[in-house]
Amino acid sequence: MAVSSSPPPFPEQQPVSARLKALRERAGYSIRALAQDLGMGHKFSSYSFYEQKLKKEYLPVDLVRRLVPLLCERGDPPITASEVWALSGVIPGGSDLNDGIARAARAQAPRRNADGTITINEYDITPHAGSGAIVEETASGSGEGHASVAAWHMPRAFVENYVSDPSSLAIIRVSGNSMEPDFMAGDRVLVDTAHRVPSPDGVYVLWNGLGVVLKQLMLVPHSNPPRIRIISVNQTYPMDEVNAEDLVINGRVVGKWVWK
């Protein structure tokens, strides 16, 4: 007796992670090679996050923008720009590709509201301000794959006094005690997820191989290659030091809530 099986889902019905993997393989790329061409260096698992752990419906527009020139015209049949842009929610065959790209970018950015406020999502990332921030080859995103637990409405003019582009802001909570008394467990912090270079010195959100951590970063003077000191405000925790290229930075802390 023959056993029938259901046909595979159409590409647009598959999760975006599966569609990304299919396009990469069709283009003849390995995960490591595509990560390097995307400018992620040897931290190829930062890319593999999008194929293996991403829970969102679409990829970030900025990532897809970098994928387009790498994947288009490769494979058999050749990959089209519309196929790649569809990963970010742009509808193939739309009246204007640029309009579709702009719509996708707006949909993924915090909303600017008619009442003069901007909506900033709070994510359940739980940056653990505890021991260790030595970075392994593991992936972490700026909210990708984490549930949005709240949406905060803040005066747009106030936010733009401190951050020129609020579209990359996220709110997360601190846990642990390594950054006390500057950052207490339960504090909400405002993170600029577009700021992923450890300059200037300040407090950043890092990926340590198990989760995200909140740490103070300081460039070691005259180091070559550049090295970064990873400092806990609570002096009972040891200081670490790593090469700058080994850090996976999720963003820079640009504010926190203080209750009086």
C-alpha positions as CSV (number, residue, x, y, z in Angstrom):
1,M,0.0,0.0,0.0
2,A,1.5,3.3,-1.0
3,V,1.9,5.9,1.7
4,S,1.0,9.4,0.6
5,S,2.9,12.4,1.9
6,S,2.0,16.1,1.9
7,P,3.8,18.3,-0.6
8,P,6.4,20.6,0.8
9,P,5.1,24.1,1.6
10,F,5.5,26.9,-0.9
11,P,8.6,29.0,-0.2
12,E,6.6,31.9,1.1
13,Q,4.8,29.6,3.6
14,Q,8.1,28.4,5.1
15,P,9.7,30.2,8.1
16,V,12.0,33.0,7.1
17,S,15.0,31.1,8.6
18,A,14.3,28.1,6.3
19,R,14.0,30.4,3.3
20,L,17.3,32.2,4.2
21,K,19.0,28.8,4.4
22,A,17.6,27.7,1.1
23,L,18.8,30.8,-0.7
24,R,22.3,30.6,0.9
25,E,22.7,26.9,-0.2
26,R,21.4,27.7,-3.6
27,A,24.0,30.5,-3.9
28,G,26.7,28.0,-3.0
29,Y,27.7,29.7,0.3
30,S,28.7,28.0,3.5
31,I,27.5,29.6,6.7
32,R,31.1,30.7,7.5
33,A,31.7,32.2,4.1
34,L,28.5,34.2,4.0
35,A,29.1,35.5,7.5
36,Q,32.5,36.7,6.5
37,D,31.2,38.4,3.3
38,L,28.6,40.1,5.5
39,G,31.4,41.6,7.5
40,M,30.8,39.4,10.6
41,G,34.4,38.2,10.6
42,H,35.0,34.8,12.2
43,K,32.0,35.0,14.4
44,F,29.9,33.0,11.9
45,S,27.4,32.0,14.6
46,S,26.2,35.6,14.7
47,Y,24.8,34.8,11.2
48,S,23.7,31.3,12.0
49,F,21.3,32.8,14.6
50,Y,19.1,33.9,11.7
51,E,19.0,30.4,10.2
52,Q,18.6,28.4,13.5
53,K,17.0,30.5,16.2
54,L,15.2,33.5,14.7
55,K,11.5,33.5,15.7
56,K,10.4,36.6,14.0
57,E,8.4,36.6,10.7
58,Y,11.0,38.6,8.8
59,L,14.7,39.4,8.8
60,P,15.9,42.9,9.7
61,V,15.9,45.2,6.7
62,D,19.6,46.2,7.2
63,L,20.7,42.6,7.1
64,V,18.7,41.9,3.9
65,R,20.1,45.0,2.3
66,R,23.6,43.5,2.8
67,L,22.5,40.1,1.5
68,V,21.1,41.4,-1.8
69,P,24.4,42.0,-3.6
70,L,25.9,38.8,-2.2
71,L,23.1,36.4,-3.2
72,C,21.6,38.0,-6.4
73,E,22.4,36.3,-9.7
74,R,23.9,33.3,-8.0
75,G,22.6,29.7,-8.1
76,D,20.4,27.8,-10.5
77,P,18.0,29.4,-11.3
78,P,19.7,32.7,-10.5
79,I,18.5,34.3,-7.3
80,T,16.5,37.5,-7.9
81,A,16.5,40.7,-5.8
82,S,12.8,40.2,-5.1
83,E,13.5,36.7,-3.6
84,V,16.0,38.2,-1.2
85,W,14.0,41.3,-0.3
86,A,11.0,39.0,0.5
87,L,13.0,37.9,3.5
88,S,12.3,41.3,5.1
89,G,8.6,41.4,4.2
90,V,8.9,43.1,0.8
91,I,6.3,41.6,-1.5
92,P,7.9,40.3,-4.8
93,G,6.3,41.8,-7.8
94,G,5.0,44.9,-6.0
95,S,4.6,48.1,-7.9
96,D,7.8,49.6,-6.6
97,L,10.6,47.7,-4.9
98,N,11.9,50.8,-3.2
99,D,8.5,51.5,-1.7
100,G,8.2,48.0,-0.4
101,I,11.7,48.2,1.2
102,A,10.7,51.5,2.8
103,R,7.5,50.0,4.1
104,A,9.3,47.0,5.6
105,A,11.8,49.3,7.3
106,R,9.0,51.4,8.8
107,A,7.2,48.3,10.0
108,Q,10.3,47.1,11.9
109,A,11.2,50.5,13.4
110,P,9.6,51.9,16.5
111,R,6.5,53.9,15.6
112,R,6.4,57.7,15.6
113,N,3.0,58.4,17.0
114,A,0.6,61.3,16.0
115,D,0.7,62.6,19.6
116,G,4.4,63.3,19.4
117,T,5.6,60.2,21.2
118,I,7.7,57.3,19.9
119,T,7.0,53.7,20.8
120,I,10.0,51.7,22.1
121,N,9.7,48.0,22.7
122,E,10.8,46.4,26.0
123,Y,12.4,42.9,25.4
124,D,12.6,40.0,27.7
125,I,16.4,39.6,27.1
126,T,17.3,39.9,30.8
127,P,20.9,41.1,30.7
128,H,22.5,39.2,33.5
129,A,24.8,41.6,35.3
130,G,26.8,38.8,36.8
131,S,30.1,37.0,36.4
132,G,32.0,36.8,33.1
133,A,31.8,38.4,29.8
134,I,34.4,36.4,27.8
135,V,32.8,36.1,24.4
136,E,32.5,32.7,22.6
137,E,31.4,32.1,19.0
138,T,27.7,32.4,19.8
139,A,24.9,34.4,18.4
140,S,22.8,37.1,19.9
141,G,20.6,39.8,18.3
142,S,19.3,43.1,19.3
143,G,16.0,41.7,20.3
144,E,15.7,39.1,17.5
145,G,14.1,35.9,18.8
146,H,13.1,37.6,22.2
147,A,9.5,38.4,23.1
148,S,8.5,42.0,23.4
149,V,6.9,42.2,26.8
150,A,5.8,45.9,26.7
151,A,5.7,49.0,24.5
152,W,6.7,52.3,26.0
153,H,5.5,55.6,24.7
154,M,8.1,58.4,25.2
155,P,8.2,62.0,24.1
156,R,10.0,62.0,20.7
157,A,11.6,65.4,21.1
158,F,12.9,64.4,24.5
159,V,14.5,61.2,23.2
160,E,16.0,62.9,20.2
161,N,17.8,65.3,22.5
162,Y,20.0,62.4,23.5
163,V,19.9,59.9,20.6
164,S,19.8,61.2,17.0
165,D,18.2,58.1,15.6
166,P,15.7,56.5,18.0
167,S,14.8,53.7,15.6
168,S,17.3,51.3,17.1
169,L,16.4,51.8,20.8
170,A,15.3,48.9,23.0
171,I,14.4,48.7,26.7
172,I,15.7,45.8,28.8
173,R,16.0,44.9,32.5
174,V,19.0,44.2,34.6
175,S,19.4,41.2,36.8
176,G,22.3,40.2,39.1
177,N,24.5,42.5,41.2
178,S,27.8,42.9,39.4
179,M,27.0,46.4,38.3
180,E,25.7,47.6,41.7
181,P,25.3,50.4,42.8
182,D,25.2,52.0,39.4
183,F,22.7,49.4,38.0
184,M,20.5,47.5,40.4
185,A,18.6,44.3,39.7
186,G,15.3,45.2,38.2
187,D,16.5,48.5,36.7
188,R,15.2,49.2,33.2
189,V,17.9,50.5,30.8
190,L,17.6,52.1,27.4
191,V,20.0,50.5,24.8
192,D,21.0,51.9,21.4
193,T,21.3,48.6,19.6
194,A,22.9,50.2,16.6
195,H,26.0,51.2,18.6
196,R,28.1,48.0,18.5
197,V,31.6,49.5,18.6
198,P,33.2,49.8,22.1
199,S,33.9,53.5,21.7
200,P,33.6,55.7,23.6
201,D,34.2,54.0,27.0
202,G,30.9,53.3,28.7
203,V,28.4,50.7,29.7
204,Y,27.4,48.1,27.0
205,V,25.3,45.0,26.6
206,L,27.4,42.0,25.6
207,W,26.8,38.4,24.7
208,N,28.9,36.1,26.8
209,G,28.0,32.7,25.3
210,L,25.1,32.0,27.7
211,G,23.2,35.2,27.7
212,V,23.5,38.9,27.6
213,V,25.5,40.8,30.3
214,L,25.8,44.4,31.3
215,K,29.4,45.6,31.6
216,Q,31.5,48.7,31.6
217,L,34.0,48.7,28.7
218,M,37.3,50.6,28.5
219,L,39.9,50.6,25.7
220,V,43.3,49.6,26.9
221,P,45.6,52.5,26.0
222,H,48.1,51.9,23.2
223,S,47.1,48.2,22.8
224,N,47.8,46.7,19.4
225,P,45.6,44.9,18.4
226,P,43.1,46.8,20.4
227,R,42.1,45.2,23.7
228,I,39.1,46.0,25.9
229,R,38.8,45.9,29.7
230,I,35.5,44.5,30.8
231,I,34.7,45.9,34.2
232,S,32.1,45.2,36.9
233,V,31.3,48.2,39.1
234,N,30.9,45.7,42.1
235,Q,34.5,45.1,42.9
236,T,33.9,41.6,44.2
237,Y,33.8,40.6,40.6
238,P,37.0,40.2,38.6
239,M,37.9,42.4,35.7
240,D,38.4,40.7,32.3
241,E,40.4,41.8,29.2
242,V,39.8,40.6,25.7
243,N,40.7,41.5,22.1
244,A,38.2,44.0,20.7
245,E,37.5,41.7,17.8
246,D,36.3,39.0,20.1
247,L,33.5,41.0,21.6
248,V,29.9,40.6,20.5
249,I,28.3,43.9,21.5
250,N,24.5,44.1,21.4
251,G,24.4,47.8,22.1
252,R,25.4,50.8,24.3
253,V,23.4,51.8,27.4
254,V,22.3,55.4,26.8
255,G,19.9,55.8,29.7
256,K,18.2,54.2,32.7
257,W,15.1,54.8,34.8
258,V,15.7,56.4,38.2
259,W,12.8,56.3,40.7
260,K,13.0,58.9,43.5
